[in-house]
Amino acid sequence: MSGRRQRRSSTGGFEFTENEITDLASRLQALLPQPSQQTRNSRQVSVLEILKETCSHIKRLQKDVEDLSETLTGLLDSLHITDIDITILQDLLKQQ
């Protein structure tokens, strides 16, 4: 984190100022696809709410990836393709 003043705490971790935490939370919130109803209704959202919303979003993304993986596996199983074709498809998917 360039330009940030971090202090080592007595436990060996880093401490951040309240402004730094607020700034990081704002950046994180900007990455979320759309604010929740609660976020839209309040002018100022707590860092905790932003973290909860972020965790929920990540869980949804993980579920989407699992669902897509299952769908792709099903499609590949239904096709009669060779091992070479599967390798080519896997390589293509890894590039994305």
MDTraj code that builds the backbone (N, CA, C; nanometers):
import mdtraj as md
import numpy as np

residues = "MET SER GLY ARG ARG GLN ARG ARG SER SER THR GLY GLY PHE GLU PHE THR GLU ASN GLU ILE THR ASP LEU ALA SER ARG LEU GLN ALA LEU LEU PRO GLN PRO SER GLN GLN THR ARG ASN SER ARG GLN VAL SER VAL LEU GLU ILE LEU LYS GLU THR CYS SER HIS ILE LYS ARG LEU GLN LYS ASP VAL GLU ASP LEU SER GLU THR LEU THR GLY LEU LEU ASP SER LEU HIS ILE THR ASP ILE ASP ILE THR ILE LEU GLN ASP LEU LEU LYS GLN GLN".split()
xyz = np.array([
    [0.0830, -0.1174, 0.0000],
    [0.0000, 0.0000, 0.0000],
    [0.0869, 0.1228, 0.0000],
    [0.1063, 0.1741, -0.1137],
    [0.1964, 0.2862, -0.1260],
    [0.1386, 0.4099, -0.0602],
    [0.2221, 0.4830, 0.0086],
    [0.1816, 0.6078, 0.0687],
    [0.1027, 0.5940, 0.1977],
    [0.0787, 0.4745, 0.2417],
    [0.0036, 0.4544, 0.3652],
    [0.1008, 0.4405, 0.4814],
    [0.0650, 0.5021, 0.5904],
    [0.1466, 0.4892, 0.7109],
    [0.0877, 0.3794, 0.7965],
    [0.1568, 0.2699, 0.8007],
    [0.1111, 0.1578, 0.8816],
    [0.2044, 0.1451, 1.0013],
    [0.1455, 0.1123, 1.1116],
    [0.2237, 0.0911, 1.2327],
    [0.2094, -0.0532, 1.2743],
    [0.3171, -0.1079, 1.3203],
    [0.3098, -0.2436, 1.3741],
    [0.2501, -0.2370, 1.5133],
    [0.1530, -0.3228, 1.5363],
    [0.0928, -0.3274, 1.6691],
    [0.1755, -0.4186, 1.7576],
    [0.1428, -0.4192, 1.8829],
    [0.2165, -0.5026, 1.9778],
    [0.1962, -0.6512, 1.9496],
    [0.0896, -0.6855, 1.8759],
    [0.0643, -0.8254, 1.8428],
    [0.1316, -0.8675, 1.7130],
    [0.2020, -0.7757, 1.6479],
    [0.2744, -0.8097, 1.5258],
    [0.1992, -0.7764, 1.3987],
    [0.0700, -0.7431, 1.4099],
    [-0.0083, -0.7047, 1.2924],
    [0.0114, -0.5575, 1.2615],
    [-0.0654, -0.5082, 1.1659],
    [-0.0583, -0.3675, 1.1295],
    [-0.1820, -0.2965, 1.1798],
    [-0.1658, -0.1718, 1.2138],
    [-0.2777, -0.0879, 1.2548],
    [-0.3018, 0.0161, 1.1464],
    [-0.4281, 0.0440, 1.1215],
    [-0.4659, 0.1441, 1.0233],
    [-0.5427, 0.2550, 1.0944],
    [-0.5330, 0.3743, 1.0415],
    [-0.6110, 0.4839, 1.0980],
    [-0.7566, 0.4674, 1.0544],
    [-0.8454, 0.5362, 1.1209],
    [-0.9872, 0.5295, 1.0859],
    [-1.0103, 0.5802, 0.9440],
    [-0.9380, 0.6826, 0.9052],
    [-0.9505, 0.7353, 0.7685],
    [-0.9066, 0.6330, 0.6645],
    [-0.8000, 0.5600, 0.6946],
    [-0.7523, 0.4578, 0.6009],
    [-0.8551, 0.3467, 0.5865],
    [-0.9149, 0.3060, 0.6977],
    [-1.0169, 0.2006, 0.6939],
    [-1.1377, 0.2479, 0.6144],
    [-1.1804, 0.3708, 0.6378],
    [-1.2938, 0.4270, 0.5647],
    [-1.2643, 0.4338, 0.4159],
    [-1.1427, 0.4749, 0.3809],
    [-1.1029, 0.4823, 0.2405],
    [-1.1039, 0.3441, 0.1760],
    [-1.0490, 0.2452, 0.2443],
    [-1.0463, 0.1090, 0.1906],
    [-1.1878, 0.0531, 0.1761],
    [-1.2737, 0.0809, 0.2737],
    [-1.4122, 0.0340, 0.2673],
    [-1.4844, 0.0984, 0.1495],
    [-1.4601, 0.2255, 0.1255],
    [-1.5223, 0.2940, 0.0115],
    [-1.4767, 0.2331, -0.1202],
    [-1.3507, 0.2014, -0.1293],
    [-1.2989, 0.1375, -0.2514],
    [-1.3618, 0.0005, -0.2713],
    [-1.3757, -0.0729, -0.1630],
    [-1.4366, -0.2049, -0.1690],
    [-1.5826, -0.1937, -0.2100],
    [-1.6541, -0.0989, -0.1531],
    [-1.7946, -0.0796, -0.1858],
    [-1.8120, -0.0455, -0.3336],
    [-1.7195, 0.0297, -0.3893],
    [-1.7275, 0.0670, -0.5309],
    [-1.7136, -0.0548, -0.6222],
    [-1.6547, -0.1619, -0.5742],
    [-1.6373, -0.2826, -0.6543],
    [-1.7609, -0.3716, -0.6551],
    [-1.8530, -0.3474, -0.5625],
    [-1.9740, -0.4284, -0.5560],
    [-2.0655, -0.3914, -0.6722],
    [-2.1392, -0.4896, -0.7266],
    [-2.2198, -0.4640, -0.8463],
    [-2.3295, -0.3603, -0.8247],
    [-2.4005, -0.3702, -0.7153],
    [-2.5026, -0.2705, -0.6851],
    [-2.5263, -0.2712, -0.5352],
    [-2.5499, -0.1584, -0.4796],
    [-2.5698, -0.1529, -0.3357],
    [-2.6995, -0.2220, -0.2946],
    [-2.7001, -0.2759, -0.1737],
    [-2.8209, -0.3391, -0.1218],
    [-2.9248, -0.2317, -0.0925],
    [-3.0464, -0.2747, -0.0633],
    [-3.1531, -0.1796, -0.0315],
    [-3.1145, -0.0944, 0.0881],
    [-3.0534, -0.1566, 0.1886],
    [-3.0123, -0.0821, 0.3076],
    [-2.9068, 0.0226, 0.2728],
    [-2.8142, -0.0144, 0.1858],
    [-2.7094, 0.0784, 0.1446],
    [-2.7699, 0.1972, 0.0710],
    [-2.8690, 0.1701, -0.0142],
    [-2.9316, 0.2773, -0.0903],
    [-3.0099, 0.3727, -0.0012],
    [-3.0650, 0.3203, 0.1082],
    [-3.1491, 0.4021, 0.1944],
    [-3.0712, 0.4823, 0.2972],
    [-2.9460, 0.4524, 0.3157],
    [-2.8686, 0.5264, 0.4152],
    [-2.7544, 0.5991, 0.3468],
    [-2.7267, 0.7180, 0.3951],
    [-2.6211, 0.7978, 0.3320],
    [-2.4834, 0.7432, 0.3680],
    [-2.4685, 0.6986, 0.4905],
    [-2.3382, 0.6504, 0.5331],
    [-2.3522, 0.5061, 0.5798],
    [-2.2721, 0.4188, 0.5231],
    [-2.2794, 0.2772, 0.5524],
    [-2.1584, 0.2393, 0.6365],
    [-2.1808, 0.1565, 0.7342],
    [-2.0694, 0.1170, 0.8196],
    [-1.9753, 0.0228, 0.7455],
    [-1.8535, 0.0189, 0.7901],
    [-1.7533, -0.0706, 0.7324],
    [-1.7997, -0.2150, 0.7475],
    [-1.8610, -0.2451, 0.8603],
    [-1.9106, -0.3802, 0.8842],
    [-2.0141, -0.4202, 0.7792],
    [-2.1064, -0.3305, 0.7469],
    [-2.2078, -0.3599, 0.6452],
    [-2.1442, -0.3808, 0.5084],
    [-2.0446, -0.3012, 0.4770],
    [-1.9751, -0.3168, 0.3487],
    [-1.9061, -0.4526, 0.3434],
    [-1.8432, -0.4925, 0.4526],
    [-1.7766, -0.6228, 0.4567],
    [-1.8772, -0.7370, 0.4465],
    [-1.9908, -0.7244, 0.5132],
    [-2.0944, -0.8277, 0.5043],
    [-2.1460, -0.8397, 0.3612],
    [-2.1723, -0.7259, 0.2986],
    [-2.2213, -0.7259, 0.1617],
    [-2.1175, -0.7858, 0.0667],
    [-1.9915, -0.7538, 0.0898],
    [-1.8840, -0.8078, 0.0071],
    [-1.8752, -0.9591, 0.0219],
    [-1.8839, -1.0079, 0.1440],
    [-1.8801, -1.1531, 0.1673],
    [-1.9962, -1.2230, 0.0980],
    [-2.1145, -1.1643, 0.1060],
    [-2.2310, -1.2219, 0.0384],
    [-2.2101, -1.2260, -0.1126],
    [-2.1537, -1.1189, -0.1653],
    [-2.1286, -1.1138, -0.3099],
    [-2.0274, -1.2210, -0.3509],
    [-1.9230, -1.2368, -0.2735],
    [-1.8219, -1.3387, -0.3050],
    [-1.8839, -1.4781, -0.3001],
    [-1.9694, -1.5036, -0.2016],
    [-2.0367, -1.6340, -0.1924],
    [-2.1246, -1.6586, -0.3146],
    [-2.1961, -1.5535, -0.3605],
    [-2.2783, -1.5681, -0.4812],
    [-2.1907, -1.5985, -0.6024],
    [-2.0773, -1.5306, -0.6125],
    [-1.9862, -1.5554, -0.7249],
    [-1.9327, -1.6984, -0.7214],
    [-1.8979, -1.7465, -0.6026],
    [-1.8490, -1.8836, -0.5907],
    [-1.9558, -1.9832, -0.6344],
    [-2.0803, -1.9580, -0.5956],
    [-2.1916, -2.0450, -0.6348],
    [-2.2101, -2.0416, -0.7863],
    [-2.2001, -1.9231, -0.8451],
    [-2.2113, -1.9111, -0.9908],
    [-2.1024, -1.9912, -1.0613],
    [-1.9805, -1.9850, -1.0110],
    [-1.8694, -2.0597, -1.0706],
    [-1.8951, -2.2099, -1.0602],
    [-1.9426, -2.2548, -0.9438],
    [-1.9733, -2.3972, -0.9268],
    [-2.0827, -2.4415, -1.0238],
    [-2.1883, -2.3595, -1.0361],
    [-2.2980, -2.3934, -1.1281],
    [-2.2498, -2.3995, -1.2726],
    [-2.1689, -2.3017, -1.3125],
    [-2.1163, -2.3012, -1.4488],
    [-2.0243, -2.4204, -1.4731],
    [-1.9469, -2.4557, -1.3738],
    [-1.8576, -2.5705, -1.3865],
    [-1.9377, -2.6993, -1.4053],
    [-2.0442, -2.7139, -1.3275],
    [-2.1296, -2.8325, -1.3416],
    [-2.1958, -2.8358, -1.4786],
    [-2.2427, -2.7223, -1.5257],
    [-2.3052, -2.7145, -1.6579],
    [-2.2055, -2.7517, -1.7666],
    [-2.0859, -2.6970, -1.7577],
    [-1.9827, -2.7270, -1.8571],
    [-1.9457, -2.8753, -1.8537],
    [-1.9332, -2.9314, -1.7349],
    [-1.9014, -3.0740, -1.7227],
    [-2.0108, -3.1581, -1.7876],
    [-2.1357, -3.1198, -1.7622],
    [-2.2472, -3.1926, -1.8230],
    [-2.2448, -3.1839, -1.9747],
    [-2.2172, -3.0655, -2.0250],
    [-2.2101, -3.0487, -2.1710],
    [-2.0963, -3.1305, -2.2310],
    [-1.9814, -3.1270, -2.1662],
    [-1.8672, -3.2027, -2.2179],
    [-1.8938, -3.3519, -2.2129],
    [-1.9629, -3.3966, -2.1074],
    [-1.9943, -3.5391, -2.0959],
    [-2.0939, -3.5833, -2.2033],
    [-2.1815, -3.4927, -2.2447],
    [-2.2823, -3.5289, -2.3439],
    [-2.2271, -3.5290, -2.4865],
    [-2.1133, -3.4664, -2.5049],
    [-2.0520, -3.4628, -2.6372],
    [-1.9540, -3.5789, -2.6511],
    [-1.9363, -3.6208, -2.7702],
    [-1.8386, -3.7262, -2.7962],
    [-1.7128, -3.6588, -2.8484],
    [-1.6269, -3.6229, -2.7555],
    [-1.5040, -3.5554, -2.7939],
    [-1.3850, -3.6361, -2.7448],
    [-1.2750, -3.6133, -2.8077],
    [-1.1542, -3.6876, -2.7742],
    [-1.0808, -3.6189, -2.6592],
    [-0.9852, -3.6896, -2.6030],
    [-0.9022, -3.6326, -2.4965],
    [-0.8267, -3.5096, -2.5464],
    [-0.7882, -3.5100, -2.6714],
    [-0.7169, -3.3954, -2.7287],
    [-0.8089, -3.2737, -2.7305],
    [-0.9346, -3.2934, -2.7697],
    [-1.0315, -3.1836, -2.7698],
    [-1.0525, -3.1281, -2.6294],
    [-1.0604, -3.2155, -2.5313],
    [-1.0782, -3.1724, -2.3922],
    [-0.9591, -3.0894, -2.3472],
    [-0.8390, -3.1321, -2.3824],
    [-0.7184, -3.0578, -2.3462],
    [-0.7195, -2.9188, -2.4096],
    [-0.7598, -2.9118, -2.5347],
    [-0.7672, -2.7824, -2.6037],
    [-0.8693, -2.6923, -2.5353],
    [-0.9861, -2.7453, -2.5026],
    [-1.0893, -2.6671, -2.4335],
    [-1.0414, -2.6189, -2.2967],
    [-0.9752, -2.7075, -2.2225],
    [-0.9232, -2.6684, -2.0914],
    [-0.8212, -2.5554, -2.1036],
    [-0.7351, -2.5655, -2.2027],
    [-0.6357, -2.4596, -2.2250],
    [-0.7030, -2.3268, -2.2597],
    [-0.8060, -2.3334, -2.3416],
    [-0.8788, -2.2122, -2.3783],
    [-0.9461, -2.1483, -2.2559],
    [-1.0064, -2.2314, -2.1723],
    [-1.0736, -2.1799, -2.0532],
    [-0.9749, -2.1192, -1.9543],
    [-0.8586, -2.1741, -1.9461],
    [-0.7566, -2.1209, -1.8529],
    [-0.7085, -1.9829, -1.8971],
    [-0.7154, -1.9546, -2.0266],
    [-0.6702, -1.8254, -2.0795],
    [-0.7658, -1.7138, -2.0445],
    [-0.8893, -1.7421, -2.0177],
    [-0.9905, -1.6380, -1.9935],
    [-0.9789, -1.5816, -1.8574],
])
top = md.Topology()
chain = top.add_chain()
for i, resn in enumerate(residues, 1):
    res = top.add_residue(resn, chain, resSeq=i)
    for name in ("N", "CA", "C"):
        top.add_atom(name, md.element.get_by_symbol(name[0]), res)
traj = md.Trajectory(xyz[None], top)
